[in-house]
């Protein structure tokens, strides 16, 4: 087993780097593409390459935005695993953290992923290779999926929307290193390349999101929707659900004559009406 190293070398240790240092425990896997996107991966590889996603300190830009594309579908199920035992394709695990610009982790951040299957096809009638989840108390997330296939005009990529509780949505895409089509894809951004390692017959990828908000290490409410708040816990007046409104946990709304209680602070938008997102709203 390799010995963990300081992921920032001689640079100042931040809260972000301390969290990421935990990923150094264990043997060092094979890196695909020879590049490193995160401080923890730089140390694990024994190199000094600069991170592609900005290392969090004052003045760093947040993770860049990308177009949504034509295949986004609202109302994805709450899950971290997008595959079953019979799903064809190369296994892929994507993990990382969601940070604010102040270097603090963002707990309860909503991450909504969607991608093509191994043949480069999107499921536009169901929710295959679509799912949303919430970052944990340390700002961490993990997605179990496969390496997406290619289709005309694009390089290999994974779509994602990331939203801190009650804050604007970041829509972006994650890319793979050393893909031939990276050079010809007109919207490819090297700052959004994941670190990818070969592990057995599958791959593991790492990417940290830096949102343009201040992180909050401790969530004020459970983001998983495993339990609903008591309707008597100061929910405020009941109002009709409306896109563009910022809701906080405990708010009560009606939609199509049905009453719902907000269980995760968020900014509402079209397609995420209460019956479509049980992770955000609980029927009262």
C-alpha positions as CSV (number, residue, x, y, z in Angstrom):
1,X,0.0,0.0,0.0
2,X,1.4,3.4,-0.9
3,X,1.9,6.1,1.7
4,X,-0.4,9.1,1.5
5,X,1.3,12.4,0.6
6,X,0.4,16.0,1.2
7,X,-1.9,16.6,-1.8
8,X,-0.7,20.2,-2.1
9,X,3.0,19.7,-1.7
10,X,4.5,22.9,-0.4
11,X,1.3,24.9,-0.9
12,X,-0.9,26.0,1.9
13,X,-3.3,23.3,3.2
14,X,-6.9,24.3,3.0
15,X,-10.1,22.7,4.2
16,X,-10.6,21.4,0.7
17,X,-7.3,19.7,0.5
18,X,-7.7,18.0,3.8
19,X,-11.0,16.5,2.7
20,X,-9.5,15.4,-0.6
21,X,-6.4,13.9,1.1
22,X,-8.6,11.1,2.4
23,X,-8.7,9.8,-1.2
24,X,-5.0,9.0,-1.1
25,X,-5.4,5.9,1.1
26,X,-4.9,2.7,-0.9
27,X,-2.8,1.6,-3.9
28,X,-2.3,4.0,-6.7
29,X,-4.2,2.9,-9.9
30,X,-3.2,3.4,-13.4
31,X,-4.0,6.9,-14.8
32,X,-5.5,7.1,-18.3
33,X,-4.1,9.9,-20.3
34,X,-1.2,10.8,-18.1
35,X,-2.9,14.0,-16.8
36,X,-4.2,14.8,-13.3
37,X,-7.2,16.9,-12.6
38,X,-7.3,17.1,-8.8
39,X,-4.8,17.9,-6.1
40,X,-5.2,14.5,-4.5
41,X,-4.5,12.8,-7.9
42,X,-1.4,14.8,-8.5
43,X,0.0,13.6,-5.2
44,X,-1.0,10.0,-5.8
45,X,0.7,10.1,-9.2
46,X,3.9,11.6,-7.7
47,X,3.6,14.6,-10.0
48,X,3.2,18.3,-9.7
49,X,0.7,19.1,-12.4
50,X,-1.7,22.0,-11.8
51,X,-5.3,21.0,-11.3
52,X,-7.7,21.5,-14.2
53,X,-10.6,22.3,-11.9
54,X,-9.4,25.4,-10.0
55,X,-7.9,24.5,-6.6
56,X,-10.1,26.4,-4.1
57,X,-8.6,29.7,-2.8
58,X,-9.5,33.4,-3.1
59,X,-9.8,34.6,-6.7
60,X,-10.4,31.2,-8.3
61,X,-13.1,31.0,-10.9
62,X,-16.0,28.5,-10.3
63,X,-16.4,25.4,-12.5
64,X,-17.4,26.5,-16.0
65,X,-20.8,26.3,-17.5
66,X,-21.7,24.4,-20.7
67,X,-24.8,24.1,-22.8
68,X,-27.6,21.8,-21.6
69,X,-28.0,20.1,-25.0
70,X,-31.2,18.6,-26.5
71,X,-31.4,15.5,-24.3
72,X,-32.1,16.8,-20.7
73,X,-35.2,15.3,-19.2
74,X,-36.6,16.6,-15.9
75,X,-37.9,14.4,-13.1
76,X,-35.0,11.9,-13.0
77,X,-35.1,9.3,-10.1
78,X,-33.2,9.8,-6.9
79,X,-30.2,7.3,-7.2
80,X,-26.5,7.1,-7.3
81,X,-26.3,3.9,-9.4
82,X,-27.4,4.1,-13.1
83,X,-26.6,0.5,-14.0
84,X,-27.7,-3.1,-13.3
85,X,-25.8,-6.4,-13.4
86,X,-26.7,-6.8,-17.1
87,X,-25.9,-3.3,-18.3
88,X,-23.5,-3.4,-21.3
89,X,-20.5,-1.1,-21.3
90,X,-17.3,-0.4,-19.4
91,X,-18.0,0.2,-15.7
92,X,-17.3,3.7,-14.5
93,X,-17.4,5.3,-11.1
94,X,-17.3,9.1,-10.9
95,X,-16.6,10.7,-7.5
96,X,-15.6,14.0,-6.0
97,X,-16.7,16.9,-3.9
98,X,-18.9,20.0,-4.3
99,X,-17.2,23.1,-2.9
100,X,-18.1,26.8,-2.6
101,X,-15.7,29.6,-3.6
102,X,-14.7,29.9,0.1
103,X,-13.2,26.4,0.0
104,X,-15.9,25.0,2.3
105,X,-17.8,21.9,1.2
106,X,-21.4,22.2,0.1
107,X,-23.7,19.6,1.8
108,X,-27.0,18.8,0.3
109,X,-26.1,20.0,-3.2
110,X,-28.3,18.6,-5.9
111,X,-26.4,16.8,-8.7
112,X,-28.5,15.6,-11.7
113,X,-26.6,13.4,-14.2
114,X,-27.6,12.2,-17.7
115,X,-25.6,10.5,-20.5
116,X,-25.7,8.3,-23.5
117,X,-25.5,4.5,-23.3
118,X,-22.5,2.5,-24.6
119,X,-23.9,2.9,-28.2
120,X,-24.1,6.7,-27.9
121,X,-27.9,6.7,-27.5
122,X,-30.0,8.7,-25.0
123,X,-33.1,7.3,-23.4
124,X,-35.7,10.0,-24.2
125,X,-38.8,7.9,-23.2
126,X,-37.6,6.6,-19.8
127,X,-34.8,7.3,-17.3
128,X,-32.0,4.9,-18.3
129,X,-28.7,6.6,-17.5
130,X,-30.5,9.4,-15.7
131,X,-30.5,10.1,-12.0
132,X,-30.1,12.8,-9.4
133,X,-28.5,12.7,-5.9
134,X,-27.3,15.0,-3.1
135,X,-23.8,15.6,-1.8
136,X,-23.3,14.3,1.7
137,X,-22.3,16.3,4.8
138,X,-18.7,16.5,3.5
139,X,-19.8,17.7,0.1
140,X,-18.9,14.3,-1.5
141,X,-20.8,12.6,-4.2
142,X,-20.4,9.2,-6.1
143,X,-22.0,8.1,-9.4
144,X,-21.9,4.5,-10.6
145,X,-22.4,4.3,-14.4
146,X,-20.6,3.2,-17.6
147,X,-18.3,5.0,-20.0
148,X,-20.7,6.7,-22.4
149,X,-20.6,5.9,-26.1
150,X,-19.9,8.3,-28.9
151,X,-22.4,9.8,-31.4
152,X,-21.8,12.1,-34.4
153,X,-20.5,15.6,-33.7
154,X,-19.5,15.1,-30.0
155,X,-16.7,13.8,-28.0
156,X,-17.3,11.4,-25.0
157,X,-19.0,13.3,-22.1
158,X,-21.4,13.2,-19.2
159,X,-24.0,16.0,-18.5
160,X,-24.7,17.3,-15.1
161,X,-26.7,20.0,-13.3
162,X,-25.3,21.1,-9.9
163,X,-27.3,23.3,-7.5
164,X,-26.4,24.4,-4.0
165,X,-29.5,24.6,-1.7
166,X,-31.5,27.6,-2.7
167,X,-28.9,28.8,-5.3
168,X,-28.7,29.1,-9.1
169,X,-28.1,25.9,-11.2
170,X,-24.8,25.2,-12.8
171,X,-25.2,23.2,-16.0
172,X,-22.1,21.7,-17.4
173,X,-20.4,18.6,-18.9
174,X,-17.6,16.3,-17.8
175,X,-15.0,15.0,-20.3
176,X,-12.5,12.2,-20.6
177,X,-8.7,12.6,-21.2
178,X,-7.0,11.6,-24.5
179,X,-10.2,11.3,-26.5
180,X,-9.4,11.8,-30.2
181,X,-12.6,13.9,-30.6
182,X,-11.7,16.3,-27.9
183,X,-9.7,18.2,-30.6
184,X,-12.7,18.5,-32.9
185,X,-15.6,19.0,-30.5
186,X,-16.4,22.8,-30.7
187,X,-17.6,23.0,-27.1
188,X,-15.0,20.8,-25.4
189,X,-13.4,22.5,-22.4
190,X,-10.1,21.1,-21.0
191,X,-11.0,22.6,-17.6
192,X,-13.8,20.0,-17.4
193,X,-11.7,16.9,-18.0
194,X,-11.9,14.3,-15.3
195,X,-9.0,12.4,-13.9
196,X,-9.6,8.8,-15.1
197,X,-7.9,5.7,-13.8
198,X,-8.0,2.1,-15.0
199,X,-9.1,-0.3,-12.2
200,X,-9.5,-3.9,-13.3
201,X,-12.0,-4.0,-16.1
202,X,-13.5,-0.7,-15.3
203,X,-12.5,2.9,-14.7
204,X,-12.6,5.4,-11.8
205,X,-12.9,9.1,-12.5
206,X,-12.5,12.1,-10.2
207,X,-13.9,15.6,-10.5
208,X,-14.6,18.4,-8.0
209,X,-17.2,21.1,-8.6
210,X,-16.5,24.7,-7.4
211,X,-19.8,26.6,-7.3
212,X,-20.1,30.4,-7.2
213,X,-21.5,30.4,-3.7
214,X,-20.1,30.1,-0.2
215,X,-20.0,26.5,1.1
216,X,-21.8,25.4,4.3
217,X,-20.2,22.4,6.0
218,X,-23.3,21.4,8.0
219,X,-26.6,20.8,6.3
220,X,-29.6,22.2,8.1
221,X,-31.9,19.4,6.9
222,X,-31.5,16.0,5.4
223,X,-31.2,16.2,1.6
224,X,-32.2,12.6,0.9
225,X,-35.9,13.0,1.5
226,X,-35.8,10.0,3.8
227,X,-38.1,11.7,6.3
228,X,-40.5,14.5,5.9
229,X,-40.6,17.6,8.2
230,X,-43.5,18.0,10.5
231,X,-46.2,20.1,8.9
232,X,-46.4,22.0,12.2
233,X,-42.7,23.1,12.1
234,X,-43.3,26.7,11.0
235,X,-43.9,26.0,7.4
236,X,-45.3,29.4,6.7
237,X,-48.3,30.2,4.6
238,X,-49.4,27.7,1.9
239,X,-48.8,29.1,-1.6
240,X,-49.2,27.8,-5.1
241,X,-45.9,26.3,-6.5
242,X,-44.2,28.7,-9.0
243,X,-41.1,28.3,-11.1
244,X,-38.3,30.7,-10.2
245,X,-39.2,30.8,-6.5
246,X,-36.6,30.0,-3.9
247,X,-38.0,27.5,-1.4
248,X,-36.6,26.4,1.9
249,X,-37.2,23.2,3.9
250,X,-40.6,23.3,5.6
251,X,-42.3,25.5,3.0
252,X,-45.8,24.3,2.0
253,X,-47.2,24.7,-1.5
254,X,-50.1,23.4,-3.5
255,X,-49.8,22.0,-7.0
256,X,-52.8,20.9,-9.0
257,X,-54.8,20.9,-5.8
258,X,-52.4,18.7,-3.9
259,X,-50.3,20.0,-0.9
260,X,-46.6,19.4,-0.7
261,X,-43.9,20.1,2.0
262,X,-40.4,21.2,0.8
263,X,-37.8,18.8,2.2
264,X,-34.7,20.4,0.5
265,X,-34.0,24.0,-0.1
266,X,-33.8,24.8,-3.8
267,X,-34.8,27.2,-6.5
268,X,-37.7,25.8,-8.6
269,X,-37.7,25.7,-12.3
270,X,-40.1,24.3,-15.0
271,X,-40.0,20.5,-15.1
272,X,-39.3,20.1,-11.4
273,X,-42.8,20.5,-10.2
274,X,-43.5,18.7,-6.8
275,X,-44.8,15.4,-8.2
276,X,-41.8,15.1,-10.5
277,X,-39.1,15.4,-7.7
278,X,-39.9,13.5,-4.6
279,X,-36.4,14.2,-3.3
280,X,-37.4,17.9,-3.1
281,X,-41.1,17.7,-2.1
282,X,-43.1,15.4,0.1
283,X,-46.8,15.0,-0.4
284,X,-48.6,16.1,2.7
